[in-house]
């Protein structure tokens, strides 16, 4: 997944709930399955034909399903029984004039069919999708439940549970895990985000060596990402908060800074968040603000505050 898109997606679901993954000594590990949740079931459908614009499935009961991109109309579905020769009339699953991206993923378990498909203006040229469709069909496959994530780089892997009564569309990224869930009969819920914790060396309060600023770094918890609070100690008042994301002590970046008090000052926040990261090299070492580039440069150093 494109890093910038991953950051945008994480920010979009920041307030939507979830549980946090466990933390390792050096690198955060992927989130485990939710305790008490049944293991996913293996699809029992067979793909008969597939290319960038269509796919055909045979379900375990012998029915066949054809999903096709119709230019200018979007994704359409038709089906037929095991003994039938004629297909049903096409049904629009998702209406769009955008081009499809890298095929249509579709599988089934016991009559529950799940679909993932991307669409975008430049998909034929290899660009990432602007819209990602998650869809579920059940019963006679004449109606479909759909949910669309727009402009976020969502790349879900579906998992079916409860004999087809639940489908989780799961996207694991360097930030954490996003889950979009469909349930029978309630349909799709809002997505939830499980954040990966940052390295424990970052957590705590820090004072700049020149005594002008104090930083507070809080660990990720639940649906909340790790947080940075920047506060002036001397000089003009500046206080604000930001998201912190990263895999280890050498890659912790600032996102979505919000000024809460006073006015922005030097390094409150850094003038361009995307050009800076934080680093800690040991458990008792200083915190460094690093200007990213071909020749990374430490521009500010912080010591632990009591």
C-alpha positions as a Markdown table, in Angstrom:
| # | Residue | x | y | z |
|---|---|---|---|---|
| 1 | Unk | 0.0 | 0.0 | 0.0 |
| 2 | Unk | 1.2 | 3.5 | -0.8 |
| 3 | Unk | 2.4 | 5.0 | 2.5 |
| 4 | Unk | 0.8 | 8.4 | 2.1 |
| 5 | Unk | -2.6 | 6.8 | 1.3 |
| 6 | Unk | -2.2 | 4.5 | 4.3 |
| 7 | Unk | -1.8 | 7.5 | 6.6 |
| 8 | Unk | -4.9 | 9.2 | 5.1 |
| 9 | Unk | -6.9 | 6.0 | 5.6 |
| 10 | Unk | -5.8 | 5.6 | 9.2 |
| 11 | Unk | -6.7 | 9.2 | 10.0 |
| 12 | Unk | -10.2 | 8.7 | 8.4 |
| 13 | Unk | -11.1 | 5.8 | 10.7 |
| 14 | Unk | -9.2 | 7.1 | 13.8 |
| 15 | Unk | -12.4 | 7.6 | 15.8 |
| 16 | Unk | -14.2 | 4.4 | 14.8 |
| 17 | Unk | -13.1 | 1.9 | 17.4 |
| 18 | Unk | -10.9 | -1.3 | 17.5 |
| 19 | Unk | -8.4 | -3.0 | 19.7 |
| 20 | Unk | -4.7 | -2.6 | 19.8 |
| 21 | Unk | -2.1 | -5.2 | 18.8 |
| 22 | Unk | 0.6 | -6.5 | 21.1 |
| 23 | Unk | 4.0 | -5.0 | 21.1 |
| 24 | Unk | 7.3 | -6.7 | 20.5 |
| 25 | Unk | 10.7 | -5.6 | 21.8 |
| 26 | Unk | 12.0 | -4.1 | 18.5 |
| 27 | Unk | 9.2 | -4.1 | 15.9 |
| 28 | Unk | 5.4 | -4.1 | 16.3 |
| 29 | Unk | 3.9 | -7.4 | 15.1 |
| 30 | Unk | 0.8 | -7.8 | 13.0 |
| 31 | Unk | -2.5 | -7.8 | 15.0 |
| 32 | Unk | -3.6 | -11.3 | 16.0 |
| 33 | Unk | -7.2 | -12.6 | 15.5 |
| 34 | Unk | -9.6 | -11.1 | 18.0 |
| 35 | Unk | -9.9 | -13.4 | 21.0 |
| 36 | Unk | -13.0 | -15.6 | 20.9 |
| 37 | Unk | -13.7 | -15.0 | 17.2 |
| 38 | Unk | -14.1 | -18.2 | 15.2 |
| 39 | Unk | -11.4 | -19.0 | 12.7 |
| 40 | Unk | -12.2 | -18.1 | 9.1 |
| 41 | Unk | -13.5 | -20.7 | 6.8 |
| 42 | Unk | -11.8 | -21.7 | 3.6 |
| 43 | Unk | -13.7 | -20.8 | 0.4 |
| 44 | Unk | -15.4 | -23.7 | -1.4 |
| 45 | Unk | -16.0 | -22.0 | -4.7 |
| 46 | Unk | -14.0 | -22.6 | -7.9 |
| 47 | Unk | -12.9 | -19.9 | -10.4 |
| 48 | Unk | -13.8 | -21.0 | -13.9 |
| 49 | Unk | -12.6 | -18.0 | -15.8 |
| 50 | Unk | -11.0 | -14.6 | -15.0 |
| 51 | Unk | -9.3 | -11.6 | -16.5 |
| 52 | Unk | -9.1 | -7.9 | -15.7 |
| 53 | Unk | -12.7 | -7.2 | -16.6 |
| 54 | Unk | -14.6 | -10.3 | -15.5 |
| 55 | Unk | -14.6 | -13.5 | -13.3 |
| 56 | Unk | -16.8 | -16.6 | -13.3 |
| 57 | Unk | -17.3 | -18.7 | -10.2 |
| 58 | Unk | -18.9 | -22.1 | -9.5 |
| 59 | Unk | -20.4 | -22.3 | -6.1 |
| 60 | Unk | -20.4 | -25.4 | -4.0 |
| 61 | Unk | -24.1 | -26.1 | -4.9 |
| 62 | Unk | -23.3 | -26.0 | -8.6 |
| 63 | Unk | -24.6 | -22.5 | -9.3 |
| 64 | Unk | -22.5 | -20.2 | -11.5 |
| 65 | Unk | -21.9 | -16.5 | -11.0 |
| 66 | Unk | -20.5 | -14.1 | -13.6 |
| 67 | Unk | -19.2 | -10.7 | -12.5 |
| 68 | Unk | -18.3 | -8.4 | -15.3 |
| 69 | Unk | -17.1 | -4.8 | -15.7 |
| 70 | Unk | -19.5 | -3.1 | -18.2 |
| 71 | Unk | -17.8 | 0.1 | -19.6 |
| 72 | Unk | -19.6 | 3.2 | -18.5 |
| 73 | Unk | -22.0 | 1.2 | -16.2 |
| 74 | Unk | -19.8 | -0.5 | -13.6 |
| 75 | Unk | -19.8 | -3.9 | -12.1 |
| 76 | Unk | -22.6 | -6.2 | -13.1 |
| 77 | Unk | -23.6 | -9.7 | -11.9 |
| 78 | Unk | -25.6 | -12.6 | -13.5 |
| 79 | Unk | -26.1 | -16.1 | -12.3 |
| 80 | Unk | -27.6 | -19.5 | -13.4 |
| 81 | Unk | -28.5 | -22.7 | -11.6 |
| 82 | Unk | -26.5 | -25.9 | -12.0 |
| 83 | Unk | -28.9 | -27.4 | -14.6 |
| 84 | Unk | -29.7 | -24.1 | -16.4 |
| 85 | Unk | -28.2 | -22.9 | -19.7 |
| 86 | Unk | -29.5 | -19.4 | -19.7 |
| 87 | Unk | -28.1 | -16.7 | -17.4 |
| 88 | Unk | -30.2 | -14.3 | -15.4 |
| 89 | Unk | -30.5 | -10.7 | -16.5 |
| 90 | Unk | -27.5 | -8.6 | -15.5 |
| 91 | Unk | -27.8 | -6.9 | -12.1 |
| 92 | Unk | -25.8 | -3.8 | -11.3 |
| 93 | Unk | -23.7 | -4.4 | -8.2 |
| 94 | Unk | -21.8 | -1.1 | -8.3 |
| 95 | Unk | -22.5 | 1.8 | -10.7 |
| 96 | Unk | -19.5 | 3.7 | -11.9 |
| 97 | Unk | -18.0 | 5.2 | -15.1 |
| 98 | Unk | -14.4 | 4.7 | -13.8 |
| 99 | Unk | -12.1 | 2.0 | -15.2 |
| 100 | Unk | -11.5 | -1.3 | -13.3 |
| 101 | Unk | -8.2 | -1.9 | -11.5 |
| 102 | Unk | -6.3 | -5.2 | -11.7 |
| 103 | Unk | -9.2 | -7.6 | -11.9 |
| 104 | Unk | -12.2 | -8.6 | -9.8 |
| 105 | Unk | -11.6 | -10.8 | -6.8 |
| 106 | Unk | -14.5 | -13.0 | -5.9 |
| 107 | Unk | -14.9 | -16.2 | -3.8 |
| 108 | Unk | -17.7 | -18.0 | -1.9 |
| 109 | Unk | -18.5 | -20.2 | 1.0 |
| 110 | Unk | -21.9 | -22.0 | 1.3 |
| 111 | Unk | -23.6 | -19.5 | -0.9 |
| 112 | Unk | -22.1 | -16.4 | 0.6 |
| 113 | Unk | -20.2 | -14.6 | -2.1 |
| 114 | Unk | -17.7 | -11.8 | -1.4 |
| 115 | Unk | -16.2 | -9.5 | -4.0 |
| 116 | Unk | -13.4 | -6.9 | -3.9 |
| 117 | Unk | -12.9 | -4.6 | -6.9 |
| 118 | Unk | -11.1 | -1.3 | -7.5 |
| 119 | Unk | -12.0 | 1.5 | -9.8 |
| 120 | Unk | -10.3 | 4.7 | -10.9 |
| 121 | Unk | -9.7 | 7.1 | -13.7 |
| 122 | Unk | -6.1 | 5.9 | -14.5 |
| 123 | Unk | -6.4 | 2.2 | -13.5 |
| 124 | Unk | -5.7 | 1.1 | -17.0 |
| 125 | Unk | -2.4 | 2.8 | -16.8 |
| 126 | Unk | -1.5 | 1.0 | -13.5 |
| 127 | Unk | -2.5 | 3.7 | -11.0 |
| 128 | Unk | -4.0 | 2.7 | -7.7 |
| 129 | Unk | -7.8 | 2.7 | -7.5 |
| 130 | Unk | -9.7 | 5.8 | -6.3 |
| 131 | Unk | -12.6 | 3.7 | -5.1 |
| 132 | Unk | -12.5 | 0.2 | -3.6 |
| 133 | Unk | -15.7 | -1.8 | -3.6 |
| 134 | Unk | -16.5 | -4.5 | -1.0 |
| 135 | Unk | -19.6 | -6.5 | -1.8 |
| 136 | Unk | -21.5 | -9.5 | -0.5 |
| 137 | Unk | -24.2 | -11.5 | -2.2 |
| 138 | Unk | -26.3 | -14.3 | -0.6 |
| 139 | Unk | -29.5 | -16.3 | -1.3 |
| 140 | Unk | -30.5 | -16.2 | -4.9 |
| 141 | Unk | -27.7 | -13.6 | -5.7 |
| 142 | Unk | -30.3 | -11.1 | -7.0 |
| 143 | Unk | -29.3 | -8.4 | -4.4 |
| 144 | Unk | -26.0 | -7.3 | -3.1 |
| 145 | Unk | -24.8 | -5.4 | -0.1 |
| 146 | Unk | -22.0 | -3.0 | -0.9 |
| 147 | Unk | -19.5 | -0.6 | 0.8 |
| 148 | Unk | -17.1 | 1.7 | -0.9 |
| 149 | Unk | -13.9 | 3.2 | 0.4 |
| 150 | Unk | -12.8 | 6.2 | -1.6 |
| 151 | Unk | -9.3 | 7.7 | -2.1 |
| 152 | Unk | -7.6 | 5.7 | 0.7 |
| 153 | Unk | -5.5 | 2.8 | -0.9 |
| 154 | Unk | -7.7 | 0.2 | 0.8 |
| 155 | Unk | -6.4 | -3.4 | -0.1 |
| 156 | Unk | -8.6 | -5.8 | 1.9 |
| 157 | Unk | -8.4 | -9.6 | 2.2 |
| 158 | Unk | -11.8 | -11.1 | 2.8 |
| 159 | Unk | -12.4 | -13.7 | 5.6 |
| 160 | Unk | -15.7 | -15.5 | 6.0 |
| 161 | Unk | -16.9 | -16.7 | 9.3 |
| 162 | Unk | -20.0 | -18.3 | 10.9 |
| 163 | Unk | -20.8 | -20.5 | 8.0 |
| 164 | Unk | -21.1 | -17.5 | 5.7 |
| 165 | Unk | -23.0 | -15.2 | 8.2 |
| 166 | Unk | -20.0 | -12.8 | 8.5 |
| 167 | Unk | -17.4 | -11.5 | 6.2 |
| 168 | Unk | -14.4 | -9.4 | 7.4 |
| 169 | Unk | -12.6 | -7.4 | 4.7 |
| 170 | Unk | -9.2 | -7.0 | 6.4 |
| 171 | Unk | -6.4 | -4.6 | 5.3 |
| 172 | Unk | -3.1 | -4.9 | 7.1 |
| 173 | Unk | -0.7 | -2.0 | 6.6 |
| 174 | Unk | 2.4 | -0.6 | 8.3 |
| 175 | Unk | 0.1 | 1.5 | 10.5 |
| 176 | Unk | -2.1 | -1.3 | 11.7 |
| 177 | Unk | -5.2 | -3.3 | 10.6 |
| 178 | Unk | -8.4 | -1.9 | 9.1 |
| 179 | Unk | -11.4 | -4.2 | 9.2 |
| 180 | Unk | -14.7 | -3.6 | 7.3 |
| 181 | Unk | -17.3 | -6.1 | 8.4 |
| 182 | Unk | -20.5 | -7.4 | 6.8 |
| 183 | Unk | -23.0 | -9.4 | 8.9 |
| 184 | Unk | -26.2 | -11.1 | 8.0 |
| 185 | Unk | -28.8 | -9.6 | 8.3 |
| 186 | Unk | -27.4 | -6.1 | 9.4 |
| 187 | Unk | -25.1 | -5.6 | 6.4 |
| 188 | Unk | -21.9 | -3.5 | 6.5 |
| 189 | Unk | -20.8 | -1.6 | 9.6 |
| 190 | Unk | -18.3 | 1.3 | 9.7 |
| 191 | Unk | -14.7 | 0.3 | 9.4 |
| 192 | Unk | -12.5 | -0.2 | 12.5 |
| 193 | Unk | -8.8 | 0.5 | 12.9 |
| 194 | Unk | -6.4 | -1.5 | 15.1 |
| 195 | Unk | -3.2 | 0.5 | 15.5 |
| 196 | Unk | 0.3 | -1.0 | 15.8 |
| 197 | Unk | 2.1 | 0.4 | 18.9 |
| 198 | Unk | 5.2 | 2.5 | 18.5 |
| 199 | Unk | 8.5 | 1.5 | 20.0 |
| 200 | Unk | 8.4 | 1.8 | 23.8 |
| 201 | Unk | 11.6 | 3.9 | 23.8 |
| 202 | Unk | 9.6 | 6.8 | 22.5 |
| 203 | Unk | 6.9 | 6.9 | 25.2 |
| 204 | Unk | 7.2 | 9.5 | 27.9 |
| 205 | Unk | 8.0 | 13.2 | 28.4 |
| 206 | Unk | 10.9 | 15.0 | 26.7 |
| 207 | Unk | 12.5 | 18.4 | 27.1 |
| 208 | Unk | 14.4 | 20.1 | 24.3 |
| 209 | Unk | 18.1 | 20.7 | 25.0 |
| 210 | Unk | 17.6 | 24.5 | 24.7 |
| 211 | Unk | 14.8 | 24.3 | 27.2 |
| 212 | Unk | 12.1 | 25.9 | 25.0 |
| 213 | Unk | 9.8 | 22.9 | 24.3 |
| 214 | Unk | 8.4 | 19.9 | 26.0 |
| 215 | Unk | 7.1 | 16.8 | 24.1 |
| 216 | Unk | 4.8 | 14.2 | 25.5 |
| 217 | Unk | 4.5 | 10.9 | 23.5 |
| 218 | Unk | 1.6 | 8.5 | 24.4 |
| 219 | Unk | 1.4 | 4.9 | 23.2 |
| 220 | Unk | -1.4 | 3.7 | 20.9 |
| 221 | Unk | -4.5 | 2.5 | 22.7 |
| 222 | Unk | -7.7 | 1.0 | 21.3 |
| 223 | Unk | -8.9 | 3.0 | 18.3 |
| 224 | Unk | -6.4 | 5.8 | 19.1 |
| 225 | Unk | -3.1 | 6.1 | 17.4 |
| 226 | Unk | 0.1 | 7.0 | 19.3 |
| 227 | Unk | -0.1 | 10.8 | 20.1 |
| 228 | Unk | 2.5 | 13.6 | 20.2 |
| 229 | Unk | 1.8 | 16.7 | 22.3 |
| 230 | Unk | 4.2 | 19.7 | 21.6 |
| 231 | Unk | 4.1 | 22.5 | 24.2 |
| 232 | Unk | 6.3 | 25.6 | 24.5 |
| 233 | Unk | 8.1 | 26.1 | 27.8 |
| 234 | Unk | 9.5 | 29.6 | 27.1 |
| 235 | Unk | 8.8 | 32.2 | 24.5 |
| 236 | Unk | 5.5 | 32.5 | 22.5 |
| 237 | Unk | 2.8 | 30.1 | 23.5 |
| 238 | Unk | 2.3 | 27.1 | 21.2 |
| 239 | Unk | 0.6 | 23.8 | 22.1 |
| 240 | Unk | -0.7 | 21.2 | 19.7 |
| 241 | Unk | -1.2 | 17.5 | 19.1 |
| 242 | Unk | -0.4 | 15.1 | 16.2 |
| 243 | Unk | -0.6 | 11.4 | 15.3 |
| 244 | Unk | 2.6 | 9.4 | 15.4 |
| 245 | Unk | 3.1 | 6.4 | 13.1 |
| 246 | Unk | 6.0 | 4.1 | 12.4 |
| 247 | Unk | 7.4 | 0.6 | 12.6 |
| 248 | Unk | 10.5 | 1.1 | 14.8 |
| 249 | Unk | 12.8 | 3.6 | 16.5 |
| 250 | Unk | 14.1 | 4.8 | 13.2 |
| 251 | Unk | 10.8 | 5.6 | 11.5 |
| 252 | Unk | 8.3 | 7.6 | 13.5 |
| 253 | Unk | 6.5 | 10.3 | 11.6 |
| 254 | Unk | 4.2 | 13.2 | 12.4 |
| 255 | Unk | 0.8 | 13.4 | 10.9 |
| 256 | Unk | -2.2 | 15.7 | 11.2 |
| 257 | Unk | -0.9 | 18.3 | 13.6 |
| 258 | Unk | -3.6 | 20.4 | 15.3 |
| 259 | Unk | -2.8 | 23.7 | 17.0 |
| 260 | Unk | -4.7 | 23.9 | 20.3 |
| 261 | Unk | -3.3 | 27.0 | 22.0 |
| 262 | Unk | -1.3 | 30.1 | 20.8 |
| 263 | Unk | 0.4 | 30.3 | 17.4 |
| 264 | Unk | 2.7 | 28.0 | 15.5 |
| 265 | Unk | 6.4 | 28.6 | 16.3 |
| 266 | Unk | 9.7 | 27.0 | 15.3 |
| 267 | Unk | 9.3 | 23.2 | 15.4 |
| 268 | Unk | 5.7 | 23.5 | 16.8 |
| 269 | Unk | 5.2 | 21.8 | 14.5 |
| 270 | Unk | 8.1 | 21.2 | 12.0 |
| 271 | Unk | 7.2 | 23.4 | 9.0 |
| 272 | Unk | 6.5 | 20.4 | 6.8 |
| 273 | Unk | 5.5 | 17.3 | 8.7 |
| 274 | Unk | 6.3 | 15.0 | 5.8 |
| 275 | Unk | 10.0 | 16.0 | 5.8 |
| 276 | Unk | 10.7 | 15.1 | 9.4 |
| 277 | Unk | 10.8 | 12.0 | 11.6 |
| 278 | Unk | 11.8 | 11.1 | 15.2 |
| 279 | Unk | 14.5 | 8.7 | 16.2 |
| 280 | Unk | 15.6 | 7.1 | 19.5 |
| 281 | Unk | 18.8 | 4.9 | 19.3 |
| 282 | Unk | 18.7 | 3.3 | 22.7 |
| 283 | Unk | 16.6 | 2.9 | 25.9 |
| 284 | Unk | 18.4 | 5.7 | 27.6 |
| 285 | Unk | 19.4 | 7.8 | 24.6 |
| 286 | Unk | 18.0 | 11.2 | 23.5 |
| 287 | Unk | 15.1 | 11.8 | 21.1 |
| 288 | Unk | 16.1 | 13.3 | 17.8 |
| 289 | Unk | 14.1 | 15.2 | 15.3 |
| 290 | Unk | 15.5 | 14.3 | 11.9 |
| 291 | Unk | 15.2 | 16.2 | 8.6 |
| 292 | Unk | 14.5 | 13.4 | 6.0 |
| 293 | Unk | 16.4 | 13.4 | 2.7 |
| 294 | Unk | 19.4 | 12.0 | 0.9 |
| 295 | Unk | 21.5 | 13.2 | 3.8 |
| 296 | Unk | 19.3 | 13.0 | 7.0 |
| 297 | Unk | 20.2 | 15.6 | 9.5 |
| 298 | Unk | 19.3 | 15.9 | 13.2 |
| 299 | Unk | 17.8 | 19.4 | 13.7 |
| 300 | Unk | 16.7 | 19.2 | 17.3 |
| 301 | Unk | 17.5 | 17.0 | 20.3 |
| 302 | Unk | 15.4 | 16.2 | 23.4 |
| 303 | Unk | 16.3 | 14.6 | 26.7 |
| 304 | Unk | 13.9 | 12.8 | 29.0 |
| 305 | Unk | 12.0 | 15.0 | 31.4 |
| 306 | Unk | 11.3 | 14.1 | 35.0 |
